[in-house]
Amino acid sequence: MQIQQRNRVSRQRPAFLTLAVGLVALAATLVPKATGAFAVFKVDPYCPGVYSNIQDAVDAAAAYADADYFDYVWIANNVSYSNQHIVINDQRTVIIEGGFADCNDFDPGTEHTTISGAGNGGYPVFEIAGNNSAVVLLNLNITGAQTSGSGGGIAFAGHGELDIGQTNVYLNQANYGGGINFYGDSNGATLYLWADATLLNNTANVSGGGVRVEGSARLYALQQQTWIGYNHANGGYGGGVEILGPARADIGSGGYNGVGVISYNDAVDGGGAAAIPASGNDATLRIFTTDPANPVQIDNNVASGTGGGVYLGATAIGSGNLCAFDFRLHDNAGTDGAAVFADTHSESFYDDNGGRVFLNVSPPSEVMFGTGCGPESPPTLGAVDCAAGTPCNEIRGNQAVDLNAVPTSGAVISAGSAAGLQGDPFSLRDNAAATLIRLYGGSNAPYVASVVRNCLIADNHTQHELISIHDGRGFGINGCTITHNAIDNGYVIYANTSSGLTLVNSIIDQPGRSVLDYVGEAANRSIDYVIANETFTLPGAQHTQGNTPVYVDAANGDYHLGPHSPGVDYAPTQAGSDLDGNPRSVDLASVANLYGPRDLGAYERQIDGCGAADTLFCNGFDAP
């Protein structure tokens, strides 16, 4: 068979192989060397002298492989490849690339070769295993597999790396990992989804519709034009992505042509993604933005059970963790936890344990190592802030409904016993549920800090209270604006027996609704520096007044305080940033400080007097 050797500099390689962050070791193998050459093994059944089937070419590349170099398998697209089960074992240096017109073509451009597992007897299309395998798949359509095991389109097990770019994995089926099942042994394995990698309409009979990542494995999806969509987990967790501890996923892509990177998937629990601890090890999903104009999005996913957007599991000593930075969670649906459901685990002789939600917050030191949110900060992976004016840090348009779109008794964010929620900053807008945030506890629940800061809760519709605190849970609200929500029945905030509430530096503007239904001990309630539409339900509150704030343009959803509004320069100095990322405690010369220069609510006014954004009450006559 023909083996073509080419000088290292004669073949243009995909940019992501040499430029992408995190591929330093791989890029090193691609540096041109004067004496270096790589081999090309061509597949074209109609071309004499080259390979007629893919497996033979892959085996030949394995036999030829030099650990210092990648070799190529080039696959023509002038024939249909069905009944395919391609096995790669202990192969460190192979790039399998499709899209070539025939054996004489040297540039596939954007063309693809379709490789189907239909009729292969129940195997994955690609089965990759071994020690330190390094495989790159380019310009391929991988489809048609139906297996009762793990991994429909691709099954990876072992140690090494798999890179997928300009490749579509679609219409595959397996019990676990309908599109891809990726298992890392104790030496670790890494899966990269690069530009124009899509996992679409794959089905897991149980869990991990698009991709399942397990063991000592990491998933990275950092580039634009990446999409995990329309996948299904019919009997379990993670319609788009399932992460089994100690595995971890880092998702930074802005998605595909305006569609969120994890979107339109469905499952029983975790329509978009699920992080499930295993063997006492945490599982972590980190989402962050790498393109300031295109924030990372988890959207339009559906759970028939809990966690429409994200489900976080728990075991006796392990947690599922969501670490979200500069993000959007919108238009997801589930019976409870329409955006996020943090589950709980209880045992008779141990404290309860629960999932953890961190929204623009690094976790406290006692859980930082376990979650993986903190030690390797997102900027090392190309994370950036959202561009000014770009919708960001939003939990928006999610609905607690069943599969028939009938409203349920669920919440948008639900945190079970010993589950935690920390957010700073973020907004909850245009959601519909029985309640927006629900925290509940149990008799064996240890103290878990749950607090939201610099948040906007506006334009939502709930059947009952906006925030519901149960069973001894404590909750803190600092620097938030709660306004213009439709509450069918009940109070703004409910806290039952033995629950605790801290409410400071905030605005509660819900005319016609009482602010607080609190039946716990007075000693567990602290209210300070608040403006509210009524204060009768806030006994013992300090530095608090009944008043009506004036917003810049409430009719159009702009809830920044106007220049003369109550709440401007109201509270003592406090460091930090507001929901816009602007500094707190800006002292305006034209406004007399009441107790200090800090504004109440989600936003700190930055300019003295009227600005271009102020459309109402800015002439000094109509405003307070």
Summary of the structure (lengths in Angstrom):
residues: 624
radius of gyration: 27.0
end to end distance: 86.5
largest distance: 89.3
contacts: 2567
relative contact order: 0.05
helix: 7%
strand: 44%
